[in-house]
């Protein structure tokens, strides 16, 4: 699993598989889950991540607070 952040979009992304998604579902609480062709989850995106204090976009090291 890889973890990426996009400070401009304020998104924290958990990549489970490095393949293109075939479907995505928006879940309550600002979460988007993407799926492959077999309906297996391949990524989880958390929207408004810095506002939820999941990461600090000014800090080059990504520290996740759960």
C-alpha positions as CSV (number, residue, x, y, z in Angstrom):
1,X,0.0,0.0,0.0
2,X,1.2,3.5,-0.8
3,X,-0.1,6.7,0.7
4,X,-0.1,10.0,-1.3
5,X,-1.3,13.4,-0.5
6,X,-2.4,16.1,-2.9
7,X,-2.1,19.5,-1.0
8,X,-3.7,21.5,-3.8
9,X,-6.9,19.3,-3.8
10,X,-6.6,18.6,-0.1
11,X,-6.9,14.9,-0.6
12,X,-5.2,12.0,1.2
13,X,-5.1,8.8,-1.0
14,X,-4.5,5.3,0.1
15,X,-3.4,3.2,-2.9
16,X,-4.1,-0.5,-2.5
17,X,-3.3,-1.5,-6.1
18,X,-1.6,0.5,-8.8
19,X,-4.2,-0.1,-11.6
20,X,-6.8,2.2,-13.2
21,X,-10.2,2.2,-11.5
22,X,-13.3,1.0,-13.3
23,X,-15.8,2.4,-10.8
24,X,-15.8,4.7,-7.8
25,X,-18.4,5.3,-5.0
26,X,-18.7,8.4,-2.9
27,X,-19.3,7.4,0.8
28,X,-20.6,9.6,3.6
29,X,-17.9,11.7,5.4
30,X,-15.9,12.7,2.3
31,X,-14.6,9.3,1.3
32,X,-14.3,8.0,-2.2
33,X,-13.6,4.3,-2.8
34,X,-12.4,3.2,-6.2
35,X,-12.8,-0.3,-7.5
36,X,-11.2,-2.5,-10.2
37,X,-13.1,-4.5,-12.8
38,X,-13.5,-7.4,-10.2
39,X,-15.1,-4.9,-7.7
40,X,-12.1,-5.1,-5.5
41,X,-11.1,-1.8,-3.8
42,X,-8.0,-0.3,-5.2
43,X,-7.9,3.1,-3.5
44,X,-9.5,5.2,-0.8
45,X,-9.5,8.9,-1.0
46,X,-10.2,11.2,2.0
47,X,-11.4,14.7,0.9
48,X,-10.6,17.8,3.0
49,X,-7.8,15.9,4.7
50,X,-5.9,18.9,6.1
51,X,-9.1,20.4,7.4
52,X,-9.8,17.1,9.2
53,X,-6.2,17.3,10.5
54,X,-5.2,14.0,8.7
55,X,-2.0,15.7,7.4
56,X,-0.2,19.0,7.3
57,X,0.3,20.2,3.7
58,X,3.2,22.4,4.8
59,X,5.1,19.5,6.3
60,X,7.2,17.5,3.7
61,X,6.9,14.4,5.9
62,X,3.5,12.8,5.8
63,X,2.3,12.0,9.3
64,X,-1.1,10.4,9.5
65,X,-3.3,11.0,12.6
66,X,-6.2,8.6,12.9
